[in-house]
Amino acid sequence: MQPILEHIQAHLDRYVTTATDRVFAAKINLYRSFGYDQLQTSIRYAYTAFVSDLSAGTVEAMPNFLMRIGPQRAEQGATVEDILFGINMGVEVITEDLNATFADNPAGLLWWMQQMHAIVYTGAMKLSDTILKAREQHIREQASQIAEFSTPIIPLSQGVLVVPLIGVLGEQRASRITEALLQRISEEQASTVLIDVTGVPVVDTQVAHNLIQSAQAAKLVGAEVLLVGIRPEMAQTLVQLGVNLQGVRTQGTLQAGVEYAFERQKRQNAKPMRR
C-alpha cells in the first residue's frame, strides 16, 4: 500500500494538471464561470484533502472539504451531481495511472479502490446533506424576506381591516406598513384595524414602539387599532421590559379581535344619526 501512496504523492502535481484540463474541457455547468487558474486551485485543494485521508487512513479531510465548499457551491446554483462529476473525473485520473503503473500489484490496487470508494461515498453523503441544508436555509430566508416586504392589508368587512404581520418588524418596515395602512384606512373609510402579531417572532421595546406609532397614526385619521395575537410569553416579555402600550387595545387571538370589531361596528351602526 505504501508504494501506491508514495506514487500518488509524488505525481500529485501531474494529477492536478490533468484533472484540471479534463474538467475545464468538459464545461460542467458549475465550473463554466471558473477561469482555468481558479479551477486548478479548487482541484488542488480537493486532491490535497483526498491524499490527506489516504495517508492517515481516515475519512475526514475530504468530506470536511466538501462540507466547507457546499454552501458556496449551492449559492452558485451547483447540483450534487455537478460536484460529484468533477470529483469522479479527478479520481479517474489517479485510477488510470495506478492501473497502468501497478498492474502487477492487485492487492495494492484493491486497497486503492476500497479507500477511494470509502472517501468518495462519505464525501458525497456529507456534500448532499450540506447543500440540502444550505438550500433550505436560502428558501427560509427568501420566504421571510417576501413576507416582510409584502404585508397585506385585508378588508375583513365594511370598515374593518386586518394587518397580519409575519417576520421581524424593523423601523423601515414599520414605516412602510404605517404609510400603506393610513392610505387603506382612507380608501376603505375603516374605523377598526386589527394588527395581528401572531407571526412576529419577537416583540421587544423597539417593536412595541413601532406598533404604538402605527396605532397612534391610525387614530389620527379616525380608526381604532387592536393589537391581536399577543402570546403569553410575549406579554410577559413586554411587562418585564416595562413597555406601556399607551391605551392600545389588545386581544389574545385574532378571533377575539374580530368579534370585538364586529360588535363595535354594530354599536356604531346602531347609533342614531344626529340632525
Summary of the structure (lengths in Angstrom):
residues: 275
radius of gyration: 31.4
end to end distance: 104.4
largest distance: 111.4
contacts: 815
relative contact order: 0.08
helix: 69%
strand: 10%
